[in-house]
Amino acid sequence: MAKAAKTAIKTKDQKAAAEAKNWTKVIKVVRSASSGAYTFKEQIVHKDKVKSFLAHK
C-alpha cells in the first residue's frame, strides 16, 4: 500500500518535474575591485540563459 501512494505522488507532478529540469544553479567567481578578494555569485537561471549570465559583469 505504501508503494502505491509513493507512485501516485511521483506521477502526479510530472509536468512540474519536467519544468524543473530546465533550471540550473550557476556559480560565478567575481573579484572585488577595491579589495581584490574573490566572492561567489550564485543564481538559479533557465538553461537557455546560462551563457548570458556568465558573460554579464
RONU-161134 format. One record per atom (N, C-alpha, C, O, CB): residue number from 0; atom name; x, y, z. Coordinates in steps of 0.05 Angstrom, whole numbers. Glycine has a CB too. Layout:
<rs>
num/atome/u/v/w
NUM/CA/X/Y/Z
...
</rs>
This chain:
<rs>
num/atome/u/v/w
0/N/17/-24/0
0/CA/0/0/0
0/C/17/25/0
0/O/10/45/-13
0/CB/-19/0/24
1/N/39/25/13
1/CA/57/48/14
1/C/69/53/-13
1/O/73/77/-21
1/CB/79/44/35
2/N/75/32/-28
2/CA/87/36/-55
2/C/67/49/-73
2/O/75/65/-90
2/CB/95/9/-66
3/N/42/43/-71
3/CA/22/55/-89
3/C/20/85/-83
3/O/17/101/-102
3/CB/-6/41/-85
4/N/21/93/-58
4/CA/19/121/-51
4/C/44/136/-61
4/O/42/159/-71
4/CB/16/125/-21
5/N/67/124/-58
5/CA/92/136/-68
5/C/91/140/-98
5/O/100/160/-108
5/CB/116/118/-59
6/N/81/120/-112
6/CA/79/121/-141
6/C/59/143/-150
6/O/63/157/-169
6/CB/71/94/-153
7/N/37/145/-135
7/CA/17/165/-142
7/C/28/194/-139
7/O/22/211/-155
7/CB/-8/162/-124
8/N/44/198/-119
8/CA/56/225/-115
8/C/76/230/-138
8/O/78/253/-148
8/CB/70/226/-88
9/N/91/210/-146
9/CA/111/214/-166
9/C/99/221/-193
9/O/109/238/-207
9/CB/128/188/-169
10/N/77/207/-201
10/CA/65/212/-227
10/C/47/236/-227
10/O/39/246/-248
10/CB/49/188/-235
11/N/40/247/-204
11/CA/21/269/-202
11/C/33/295/-213
11/O/19/311/-226
11/CB/13/273/-173
12/N/59/300/-208
12/CA/71/325/-216
12/C/92/321/-237
12/O/114/332/-236
12/CB/84/338/-192
13/N/86/305/-258
13/CA/105/301/-279
13/C/111/326/-295
13/O/134/331/-303
13/CB/94/279/-298
14/N/91/343/-299
14/CA/95/368/-314
14/C/113/386/-298
14/O/130/399/-310
14/CB/67/381/-319
15/N/109/388/-272
15/CA/126/405/-255
15/C/155/394/-254
15/O/174/410/-254
15/CB/115/407/-227
16/N/158/368/-253
16/CA/184/356/-253
16/C/199/361/-279
16/O/223/365/-279
16/CB/182/326/-247
17/N/185/360/-301
17/CA/197/365/-327
17/C/205/394/-330
17/O/226/400/-341
17/CB/177/357/-350
18/N/190/412/-319
18/CA/197/440/-320
18/C/220/446/-302
18/O/237/464/-308
18/CB/172/458/-311
19/N/223/433/-280
19/CA/245/437/-261
19/C/272/430/-273
19/O/293/441/-265
19/CB/241/422/-235
20/N/272/412/-292
20/CA/297/403/-305
20/C/308/425/-323
20/O/331/423/-332
20/CB/293/377/-320
21/N/293/445/-329
21/CA/301/467/-347
21/C/317/488/-332
21/O/326/507/-344
21/CB/278/479/-361
22/N/320/486/-306
22/CA/333/507/-290
22/C/360/496/-280
22/O/362/472/-274
22/CB/315/515/-266
23/N/380/514/-277
23/CA/407/506/-269
23/C/417/526/-249
23/O/412/550/-251
23/CB/426/505/-294
24/N/431/516/-229
24/CA/445/533/-210
24/C/472/540/-221
24/O/488/522/-226
24/CB/447/520/-181
25/N/477/566/-224
25/CA/503/575/-235
25/C/518/590/-214
25/O/507/607/-200
25/CB/498/593/-260
26/N/544/584/-211
26/CA/561/597/-192
26/C/583/611/-207
26/O/597/599/-223
26/CB/573/576/-171
27/N/586/637/-203
27/CA/605/654/-217
27/C/624/666/-197
27/O/616/676/-176
27/CB/591/675/-234
28/N/650/666/-203
28/CA/670/678/-186
28/C/673/707/-194
28/O/677/713/-218
28/CB/698/663/-188
29/N/671/725/-175
29/CA/673/754/-180
29/C/695/765/-163
29/O/696/759/-139
29/CB/646/768/-175
30/N/712/781/-175
30/CA/734/793/-160
30/C/727/822/-153
30/O/718/837/-170
30/CB/761/793/-176
31/N/730/829/-127
31/CA/724/856/-118
31/C/746/875/-128
31/O/770/869/-126
31/CB/722/857/-87
32/N/738/898/-138
32/CA/757/918/-148
32/C/772/932/-126
32/O/795/939/-129
32/CB/742/939/-166
33/N/759/936/-103
33/CA/771/951/-81
33/C/791/934/-65
33/O/813/943/-59
33/CB/750/962/-63
34/N/783/910/-58
34/CA/800/894/-40
34/C/815/872/-55
34/O/834/861/-45
34/CB/783/881/-18
35/N/806/864/-79
35/CA/819/843/-94
35/C/810/815/-85
35/O/820/795/-96
35/CB/848/845/-91
36/N/792/813/-66
36/CA/782/787/-56
36/C/762/776/-76
36/O/748/790/-90
36/CB/770/790/-28
37/N/761/749/-76
37/CA/742/735/-93
37/C/716/729/-78
37/O/717/722/-54
37/CB/754/709/-104
38/N/694/733/-91
38/CA/668/725/-79
38/C/653/708/-100
38/O/661/707/-123
38/CB/651/750/-72
39/N/633/694/-91
39/CA/618/677/-108
39/C/589/687/-111
39/O/576/693/-91
39/CB/618/648/-98
40/N/580/689/-135
40/CA/553/698/-141
40/C/537/673/-150
40/O/544/662/-171
40/CB/552/721/-162
41/N/517/666/-135
41/CA/501/642/-142
41/C/473/651/-151
41/O/462/669/-139
41/CB/499/623/-118
42/N/463/638/-171
42/CA/436/644/-181
42/C/425/620/-195
42/O/440/605/-208
42/CB/436/670/-199
43/N/399/617/-194
43/CA/386/596/-209
43/C/374/609/-234
43/O/357/626/-232
43/CB/364/581/-191
44/N/383/600/-257
44/CA/374/612/-282
44/C/364/590/-301
44/O/370/566/-297
44/CB/397/628/-296
45/N/348/598/-321
45/CA/338/579/-341
45/C/362/570/-358
45/O/381/585/-362
45/CB/317/593/-359
46/N/361/546/-367
46/CA/384/534/-381
46/C/390/549/-407
46/O/413/547/-417
46/CB/378/505/-387
47/N/371/563/-418
47/CA/377/579/-442
47/C/392/605/-437
47/O/403/617/-455
47/CB/351/585/-456
48/N/392/614/-412
48/CA/405/640/-405
48/C/431/637/-389
48/O/440/657/-377
48/CB/385/656/-389
49/N/442/613/-388
49/CA/467/609/-373
49/C/490/625/-385
49/O/505/638/-370
49/CB/474/579/-372
50/N/493/624/-411
50/CA/516/638/-423
50/C/514/668/-419
50/O/534/682/-415
50/CB/516/632/-453
51/N/490/679/-421
51/CA/487/708/-417
51/C/492/716/-388
51/O/502/738/-382
51/CB/458/717/-424
52/N/486/698/-369
52/CA/492/704/-340
52/C/522/704/-336
52/O/532/721/-322
52/CB/479/683/-322
53/N/536/685/-348
53/CA/565/684/-344
53/C/580/706/-359
53/O/601/714/-351
53/CB/575/657/-354
54/N/568/716/-381
54/CA/581/737/-396
54/C/577/764/-383
54/O/593/782/-388
54/CB/570/738/-425
55/N/556/768/-368
55/CA/550/794/-355
55/C/568/799/-332
55/O/573/782/-315
55/CB/521/794/-346
56/N/579/823/-331
56/CA/597/831/-309
56/C/583/845/-287
56/O/596/852/-267
56/CB/620/847/-319
</rs>
